[in-house]
Structures are given as C-alpha cells and as structure tokens.
Amino acid sequence: MASSPIWASRPRTRGLVLDVIRAARSISRVELAAATGLTGATISAVVRELMDDGLVVEAGRGGPTGGKPRTMVQLNPLARYGVGVQIERNTCVIVVVDLAGRQVARTSFQGVATMPPRQALPLVASQVDALLDTAAVRRDRVLGVGLVSYGPQDRRAGVLLTPQPTREWLDYPVARLLAEALGLPVLLENDAAAAAIGEYWMGAVEPNSTYGCIYMATGIGGGVVVAGEVYRGSSSNSVEIGHISMDLDGDECPCGNVGCLENYAGPSAMVRQALATPGLARRLALDPAAADVLTEFARIAAAADAGDAAARGIVERSARYLGGAAVTMACLFDVDTIVLAGPSFTVASSIYQTLIQREVDRRMFARRAHPVRIVPSVNGSDAAAIGGAVLVLQSELTLGQPRPDDGARSTPLGAAGLHRGSYQDGRAGAAAVPTGSLT
C-alpha cells in the first residue's frame, strides 16, 4: 500500500504551516505567510494540499481589514486522532484525542501493577480497541499510540529501565509488543514530558515560550519545553526533578541517589507521614496496607482543604519542598512558567499553587529579570495520557517524519523511537489485525 499522501512533499514546510494553523485556531493565508516567513505562493500550495488531505478546512471570512475580507482556515479536528496510554503504578488511563487535542473518549482501570507485562499489555490493547470502537473512531484516522510512563526509559528501544512495578518490566519491549498487538505505531514517552507538551498543543502557553512542568502522580517528574519542543538531554531522561537530592544525609532512594525529593514530598511519603501522625490515620480511615497510594493521598488532601490542621501541615510541607524544586528548575532552565500537572496536584491544587508560587517569588535567582508563573495544568489529572496522544500527533504531523507503508515493519524512527505495528489488512477503514502476538 502506498504511503499516505500527506507525506508526498515538503514535510517540514507542511508541518510548520499546520502547527501555526493549530496554534492560531483560525487564520488567513496572508497571516500564515507573515507568521512563517514563507511566500504567498508557497502558503497557497501547502494549504491546498492540506485541504485536499482533509487536515484543514476553510472557516468563513475574517473581520474587516480595509479590503476584501480574508478567507480563514482552521484544522479539521476529525481528520486524525491520537491515543494516549498512561501506565501508572496503580492504574492505567487511556484517552483518544482529536487533531485539535480535544479528548473524545476516556477509560481507566486498575490492576496493571499486579500483572507481569505479558499479561498487562494484551489487556491494555483490548481496552484501546474497545475505546476506539465505542468512540466510533475509524482506525485509518488513528496516527498512533503514545505510551507514557515513569522513567528512566530507553525511548529508541521502547523499554523501561526500571524494575517497577516489578522486575519483569525491566527491559521488557513494551512499545514494540503493544504496537504489534494494536497494529498501530507506538511511541514510548516519559509521563512528565508528555504532560508538558500537552499544554503547548492545547494553547495554554505562548508558542515561543520556555516553560517547565512538574508532574506528580504516585511519583514526581519534570519536563521542560522550548518553543514547542521537549528538552531531551542526551538520552531523553532529562529533568527528573523527583530525584534531586534535598538531603545529602537522607535515606537511599531505589534510584541509587540519597535524599530524593520524591521521598520527602511525594504522595507515598505523605501517606507515611500521615500514618505516623497520632490520630490522623484513624480520622481519615487510612489503610497501612493499601496498595493504591493515590486514593490514600486524596484523603489527606481533602482533609487539608477542609481545614484539618495535621493534614494541612503535611501537604504544606510537601508544597515547600516542591517550591524548592521549582526554584531549581527555574534557575537551571530560566523558564517563564511552571505547570503543575498530574492527579496528585489536581486534588490539592490551591495549596500547592499558592505555596510553590510563594517560594519561587522569594527565592528565584532571576526574579528581578522576569517573574515565573505557577499554573495548574489545563488537562487536569489526565495530563500525561492526553500529552502522550498529542506527542503522536505532533511527531506524525508537524515534525515531518515520513510514514512507511502500512504493511511494512520498521525499526524505530530516529530519536523519536516510534515502533510500528503490522496490518494483515491495510485497506482504509478496515479493522487492523496484528500479525504479532504478545509474549
């Protein structure tokens, strides 16, 4: 089967134009030329191609400019879709988003942490298939799956470099085998980096800004985006803010470091502190044996919001530590915004936002040069899953990566580490049947 026509010519130029249209929501060809520096003739040709491919549609006339009203163009949100799969230690969240980044379907389930990957990945694949069917999304319009999880990772090989939740997950080829099960490309990504890029795609930050993201679920991670591109570092394991040392004489962390932020400010640490606080565990009905850390933490956060002094003290202590981490991020990367994303921030957002902002305002090195805003994620508790889907859209549509024939097996594409599934039937609209199996 021939490659999709959207990659027939000028992929980088097409990607640039498409990204400007996405960011503007609605824009004229004249404005596109001014924003990209391309000639009017090039803009007209590229927009025509994008319209022929169904990615862009005309959207009426613009406001008066003193001459003939300009015809506006915008993305066709239903033209393409991305799937985001977030595997956390206690839960799995799956979302489907359209080309505009809007969530059109969602599901979640628990139990992944108790399964070996050879059992967990087929379950994930079946849930993705069911969600696409429920949302009535055609498979030929799905660009791929962003599989997001905690680090460290080898994105090129598509494997996790951590024995969590169990040792069986270490070095297991999660991306390749999920791709084979689904017959769709799969991109492995860090959850914090995914959450960070989701803010860009949704228009929550300025297109050319440098901003950071602190992501907190059961653990703590970080990401930095510069002009729409995730800062990767040498191995795409950058900005692991949860594993900076807060105490050189602190306890050893499973990561190998000592005194890590996560062990002082993360949900697991707060649950331990609450269990050790006289009377608090009983008042909040905390379960010392509970495996679901996020549910136990949510009880602490709810009590803090309701005015329980002991619970609030624990959350505020965590927020001050995270404020120090935010100062470190601001000093290292000179960001102008830090987004707080993830389910743990969602349940106690007001306390964290207020105290982290206070620490940054007081302690940041460049505070006289510019302020740093601390803001909540526009994508809420599903920020990482939505960001995973968005990274697939960005990788396929705006970064100009060619798409191989649907029937061809391929190795990962460059640093992005896209793993391709195989189809027995590559016809448009046909159900995808994997040729491989999960073993």
SULPEUR-V374348 format. One record per helix or strand of 3 or more residues. SS is the DSSP state (hx for helix, st for strand). FROM is the first residue (numbers start at 0). LEN is the number of residues. Records with the same first field share a line. If there is no record, write none. Layout:
# SULPEUR-V374348
SS->FROM-LEN / FROM-LEN
This chain:
# SULPEUR-V374348
hx->4-3 / 10-14 / 28-8 / 39-13 / 111-3 / 116-18 / 138-3 / 166-3 / 173-9 / 190-11 / 240-3 / 261-4 / 266-9 / 279-5 / 292-13 / 308-25 / 342-4 / 348-15 / 379-19 / 413-3
st->55-6 / 70-5 / 80-7 / 90-8 / 102-8 / 141-8 / 185-5 / 209-7 / 219-7 / 336-5 / 372-4
